């Protein structure tokens, strides 16, 4: 029937956009979860970067301790060598200087225009730094070398290179004097120079420790502030994203409700009343128009079986196969119903669509009815006047049903 087709087009026009506009609850939950997970990942990344920065300062402090021990061991080894003339003491000196030279080589590799991280790694390892710390030592130097607190410590480090060169020179002088059997005064003079150099080393090491400590404390303060600021920024971003998602959801829900209301208005204008049945064919919802026509309350109807409404409500199907189609859960269109209310007699053209769930199991019916009383009475009058053409109503209701209704 043309009018039934119009109802279907109304459902199609207003049902599909609503489904596209309104995101499912699962999608909203997943979006919110993604936002929070991303926020947590960012906070973890910022915290890891902050910890790595503090760890780099810690590694430099540990490396300075190894460097200082090696420097003292080198001086003591030379002192022992001067008295014992044992080449093992001289070898001990060279072994200690390997630690100092390794750190110097690492810094030189990192000060290149393109830092050589492999060479720096080898140098730091030679300086007895822990292998797990070499990455932080290298990147910490590259990133912080121009930062003033750290730059002051690096300047102390460079100054130590000059002291190391002087140490190497004096060790050569001492070795030559010992091996050549130079006078004792000559040896003592060289040892006095080594002792004075040791004092310079100690002073420079103290300055390095002071500057590195200041850099470490400043880095810790900066990383705490940066982490807090980054966390606050992430929280603000999350807040605005959640707010945006909530607003979009509210807007989508509002549009869906508006579409649903519009669709319902059109359906109500296109049909006179509608009914919804459950899987047992019991009425679970019915429109007010039927209640007004039948003169009953909603509680009198809800819970009644659709096929028994004729008893007490005067509503019965004249279509011969209506009961069979409903019992078999088949769709039907334009089944004619006669409604005897105790006053006027109404005729309704009823169409029904069976409902199924995701497993294709029957869950009920949705029915809509259009009043065709005038049409049926008009046909009756035409029949009485011998002017009735059965084909005139073929698009409205079945002619056999009309014959039974007006008989």
Buried (B, 14 or more C-beta within 10 A) or exposed (E): BEBBEEBEEBBEEBEEEBEEBBBEEEEBEEBBEEBEEBBEEBBEEBBEBBEBBBBBBBBBBBBBEBBBEBBBBBBBBBBBBBEEEEEEBBEBBEEBBEBBBBBBBBBBBBBEEEBBBEBBBBBBBBBBBBEEBBBBBBBBBBEBBEBEBBEBBBEBBEBBBEBBEBBBEBBEBBBEBBEEEBEEEBBEBBBEBBEEBBEBBBEBBEBBBEBBBBBBEBBBEBBEEBBEEBBEEBEEBBEEBBEEBEEBBEEBEEBBEEBBEBBEEBBBEBBBBBBBBBBEBBBEBBBEBBBEBBEBEEEEBBEBEBBEBBEEBBBBBBBEBBEEBBEEBEEBBBBBBBBEBEEEBBBBBBBBBBBEEEEEEBEBBBBBBBBBBEBBBBBBEBBEEEEBEBEBBEEBBBBEBBBBBBE
